[in-house]
Amino acid sequence: MRINKLTDYSVVVLVDMTRNPQVRSAHQIAAETGVPLPTVAKIMKALTRDGLVVSQRGAAGGYALGRLPERITVADMIQAIEGPIALTSCVGEAEHECGIGPICPMQGQWHRVNDAVRQALGAVTLAEMAGGGPPLADHNRPVAAPPMAATG
């Protein structure tokens, strides 16, 4: 199982939004993460649709997390971009598409594997992924001068 590039970028964007929780435009998020603006726009549409992100219109508008980072799981992030998590086409919504279903020796077994994968992905949160490290695009931000010590 491998997540696609769009999902990978969505995790980068969500981690950045966790570390920098102010409302920001797609343009600002793209500039700060290095993810191309058209990709950020596509990601935001999917994340907003699934409630992981909320959008605010207007001059001070932009995007913010729709839930606390502790309540967004890796499974939520993957499903928002890729759809239901299923390792094979015989599990989930595409179950009826299998041509050998009635005689397949694996019938019913892939559900256990998929459930285990979903459970593992559901156990890791965005807060954990953000890990309290430095902002993702810290090298793009201006460095503020340290406060001057009081004299006297």
C-alpha positions in Angstrom: 0.0 0.0 0.0 1.3 3.4 -0.9 -0.4 6.7 -0.5 -0.5 8.9 -3.6 1.4 12.2 -4.0 -1.8 14.3 -3.4 -2.4 12.5 -0.1 1.3 13.1 0.9 0.9 16.8 0.1 -2.3 16.9 2.0 -0.5 15.6 5.1 2.2 18.3 4.6 -0.5 21.0 4.4 -2.4 19.7 7.4 0.7 19.5 9.5 1.6 23.0 8.6 -1.9 24.1 9.5 -1.6 22.4 12.8 1.8 24.2 13.5 0.5 27.5 12.2 -3.2 27.6 13.2 -4.1 31.1 12.0 -6.5 31.4 9.1 -4.5 31.6 5.8 -5.2 31.7 2.1 -4.4 28.9 -0.2 -1.7 31.2 -1.7 -0.1 31.7 1.8 -0.2 28.0 2.5 1.4 27.1 -0.8 4.1 29.7 -0.3 4.9 28.4 3.3 4.8 24.7 2.5 6.3 24.7 -1.0 3.3 22.7 -2.3 2.2 24.2 -5.7 -0.9 26.5 -5.4 -3.1 24.5 -7.8 -2.4 21.4 -5.7 -3.2 23.2 -2.5 -6.5 24.4 -4.0 -7.4 20.9 -5.0 -6.4 19.5 -1.5 -8.4 22.2 0.3 -11.5 21.4 -1.7 -11.4 17.7 -0.7 -10.4 18.5 2.9 -13.2 21.0 3.2 -15.7 18.6 1.8 -14.8 16.1 4.5 -14.8 18.6 7.3 -11.1 18.4 8.1 -10.7 22.0 7.0 -13.1 25.0 7.1 -13.0 27.9 4.7 -13.8 31.5 5.6 -14.8 34.0 2.9 -13.9 37.7 2.8 -10.9 39.9 3.1 -9.6 38.1 6.2 -10.7 34.7 4.8 -8.8 31.6 4.2 -8.6 28.1 5.6 -8.3 26.7 9.1 -8.6 23.2 10.6 -12.2 22.1 11.0 -11.4 19.9 14.0 -8.8 19.7 16.7 -5.6 18.0 15.4 -6.2 15.3 18.1 -9.4 14.4 16.4 -8.1 14.1 12.9 -6.5 10.7 12.1 -4.2 9.5 9.3 -7.2 7.4 8.2 -9.3 10.6 7.9 -6.6 12.3 5.9 -6.2 9.4 3.4 -9.9 8.9 3.0 -10.5 12.6 2.3 -8.2 12.5 -0.7 -8.3 8.8 -1.9 -11.6 7.6 -0.7 -12.3 4.5 1.4 -9.2 2.6 2.5 -9.2 -0.8 0.8 -6.2 -2.9 -0.1 -8.0 -4.9 -2.7 -11.0 -4.3 -5.0 -13.0 -7.1 -3.3 -13.4 -5.1 -0.1 -15.6 -2.1 0.6 -17.7 -0.4 -2.0 -16.1 -2.3 -5.0 -16.8 -5.7 -3.4 -19.4 -6.6 -6.0 -16.9 -6.0 -8.9 -14.9 -9.2 -8.1 -15.5 -11.7 -10.9 -14.4 -14.8 -8.8 -16.0 -13.8 -5.5 -18.0 -17.0 -4.9 -15.1 -19.3 -5.5 -12.2 -17.1 -4.1 -10.2 -18.8 -1.4 -9.6 -15.4 0.2 -13.3 -14.4 0.4 -13.9 -12.8 3.7 -10.2 -12.8 4.7 -9.2 -9.4 3.2 -11.8 -7.7 5.5 -9.6 -8.7 8.5 -6.5 -7.2 6.8 -8.3 -4.0 5.8 -9.7 -3.6 9.3 -6.3 -4.0 10.8 -4.8 -1.4 8.4 -7.7 1.0 9.0 -7.4 0.6 12.8 -3.6 1.3 12.7 -4.1 4.4 10.5 -7.0 5.5 12.8 -4.7 5.3 15.8 -2.3 8.0 14.6 -3.5 11.6 14.9 -2.6 14.8 13.1 -1.3 16.2 16.4 1.1 13.3 16.6 2.2 13.8 13.0 2.8 17.5 13.7 5.0 16.3 16.5 5.8 19.8 17.8 8.7 20.3 15.5 9.6 23.5 13.7 7.2 24.8 11.0 7.6 22.9 7.7 8.8 25.9 5.7 10.7 27.7 8.4 13.5 28.5 6.0 11.0 30.6 4.0 10.0 32.8 6.9 11.8 35.9 7.9 13.8 35.5 11.0 12.8 37.9 13.8 15.6 39.5 15.8 15.7 38.3 19.4 14.3 40.6 21.9 16.8 43.0 23.4 17.7 42.5 27.0 16.6 45.2 29.4 19.5 47.4 30.6 19.9 49.4 33.5 
